[in-house]
């Protein structure tokens, strides 16, 4: 068993809050950008920080 503190984290692209790896994201962890469905829905209103 792993402790929650040992799991990888990312920052949400919309709200900037850190979120922790979840088992359901195991196969797509590299593609996960948003911490919740609410942030995914607000993504079009968020300012874009990466304009490359």
C-alpha positions as CSV (number, residue, x, y, z in Angstrom):
1,X,0.0,0.0,0.0
2,X,1.2,3.5,-0.8
3,X,0.6,6.5,1.3
4,X,-1.3,9.4,-0.3
5,X,1.8,11.6,0.2
6,X,3.8,9.3,-1.9
7,X,1.5,9.5,-5.0
8,X,2.4,11.9,-7.9
9,X,0.7,15.3,-8.2
10,X,0.0,17.8,-10.9
11,X,-1.4,21.3,-10.9
12,X,-4.7,21.9,-12.6
13,X,-4.5,23.9,-15.8
14,X,-7.5,26.0,-14.9
15,X,-7.5,26.7,-11.1
16,X,-3.9,25.9,-10.4
17,X,-4.6,23.7,-7.4
18,X,-2.6,20.5,-7.0
19,X,-4.3,17.2,-7.4
20,X,-3.2,13.7,-6.7
21,X,-3.0,10.7,-9.0
22,X,-6.0,8.4,-9.0
23,X,-6.3,4.8,-10.0
24,X,-8.8,5.5,-12.7
25,X,-6.2,7.8,-14.3
26,X,-3.4,5.2,-14.3
27,X,-3.4,4.6,-18.1
28,X,-3.9,8.3,-19.0
29,X,-2.0,10.1,-16.3
30,X,0.2,11.9,-18.9
31,X,-2.9,13.4,-20.5
32,X,-4.8,14.5,-17.4
33,X,-4.8,18.3,-17.1
34,X,-7.8,19.2,-15.0
35,X,-8.6,18.4,-11.4
36,X,-12.4,18.0,-11.9
37,X,-15.2,18.1,-14.3
38,X,-16.0,21.6,-13.2
39,X,-12.5,22.8,-14.2
40,X,-12.8,21.0,-17.5
41,X,-16.0,22.8,-18.2
42,X,-14.4,26.2,-17.4
43,X,-11.3,25.5,-19.6
44,X,-12.6,27.8,-22.4
45,X,-12.8,30.8,-20.0
46,X,-9.4,30.3,-18.5
47,X,-6.5,32.4,-19.8
48,X,-4.0,30.4,-21.8
49,X,-0.6,30.4,-20.3
50,X,1.1,28.4,-23.0
51,X,0.8,30.2,-26.4
52,X,3.3,28.1,-28.2
